[in-house]
Every structure is written in C-alpha cells, then in structure tokens.
Amino acid sequence: MSLRSSHAIFPLLAYKLKATGGHSGLQKFLTTPGPTILLILDEMDQLDSKAQDVLYTIFEWPYLPQSRLCLIGIANALDLTDRILSRLQAQPHFRPLLLHFPPYSRQELATIIQDRLTKASAEGMLDASAVQFCARKVSAVSGDARKALDICRRAVEVAEADERQKASSPRSEAKASLVSLPQVAKVLSEVYGDRMASQSSSSEGESFPLQQKLLVCCLLLLIRNRKNKEMTLGKVRWSV
C-alpha cells in the first residue's frame, strides 16, 4: 500500500531477500538452490498495472524451473485471477489454488468482540445484548470484523459523551460507562442508515432516484404481463 507504483515491488523484494542484479538477478535468486522462500503479499489487488505485467511475473515465479518460491496472495476481490489474469487460466499448471474466506457469521463476530473486550480488560463495558445486536447487523450486511469493532468503539465514545453530559454535579462518582443497545443502535443507524428513508422524511414527492423508479416499474410490468411471477435479474435488467 505504501509503494508509489506497482513496479516498485521488485526492488523492495530484492532488498528484503538481499538479491542483487535487479529484476533478472531477483529471478535468478529465486531459482538457485537454497531454502524455500515463502512470500505473502497482502492487498495484492493493489499491484494492478498496465497489461498486468507485475502480477503475471509474480504469479509465474513459483512455476519457474527449480523455483523455490511459495506465493500466498491476499486480495479483497474474489475473482482477481479470473478477471484480470486470464493468461493463467489458459495454462493449467499456472492456475493458482483459490481459498475463499467467507464473511464472519453472527456468532463469530460476537466471539471476536468479546475476545477483544477481554484482552482490553473491559468485559463489562458492552452489554451482552448490544454485542449480539451489533454482530447480527454487521453479519447481515458485510460480515466485516473490522466494521463491527469500529462500531463498538464508536458506541463506547457515544456512551462516554453521554456520561460527561450527565456528570453536571461534582459529587457524581466517575464510573465506567456500560454501553447498551441504544448507543450501538445509534451508531449503526449512522453507518448503515437508510438514505432513502431520510430523503423521504425531508421531501414528499421525490423519495426514490429515477433509476430505482424505472427498475420497480419494469418489474411490475413484467409480473403483470407474464404468467410466471418469478423474474430473474437478467430479464429485469434487459427490460430497463
């Protein structure tokens, strides 16, 4: 992520592996006898380049004769190799093994949040119902653990702000705020709020964008004019 260009990965790898001779020297280093080299590249989709020469070169390194490189690439796009690296699919022995990590479930997100609270010695900071509510909402939208943890952090900040407002008397005792369901619900509405609902409250006639109106109208017409009530997305899109 910190590289100025995708081609800067080559001198960086040469520096880390202490290989000399530039690009050709790095390739020679990877094919000379020695211990296996495990290369893990996170955010690999950031190495996008013209003609995808950078990604093609890196993916072909493990298949060079006498190569000792084992490559693990991590990317957000599930179809990275199929979509932009079609040449790998044309050669069966170059096809990388894909391992799909599904989004976190509600139970997994709740466990992750509780584990982070335990490590921070803040087991009683979030109410159990608030944790379950946050995990359920995030798992339904994205299943992203980072998003769930960020929502909990912001809910703690909201609860602390509420406590500071209530502490108007110097006699009030300072205590840790218990984050309950209302604080989490407030943050969730800010993060995943329904923009169409907010627009409808401010404007009476124009609540839906034009494209969404066209989509709904086409769907209604197709259902009305056809005996089959089941419509595929492709038919609706073709009608629009």
Secondary structure, DSSP 8 states (H G I E B T S, - for coil): ---SSGGGHHHHHHHHHT--SHHHHHHHHHHSSSS-EEEEESSGGGG--GGGHHHHHHHHGGGSTT--EEEEE--S-TTHHHHH-HHHHHSGGG-----------HHHHHHHHHHHHHHTT-TTTB-HHHHHHHHHHHHHHT--HHHHHHHHHHHHHHHHHHHHHH--STTS------B-HHHHHHHHHHHS--HHHHHHHH-SS--S-HHHHHHHHHHHHHHHH-S-----HHHHHHH-
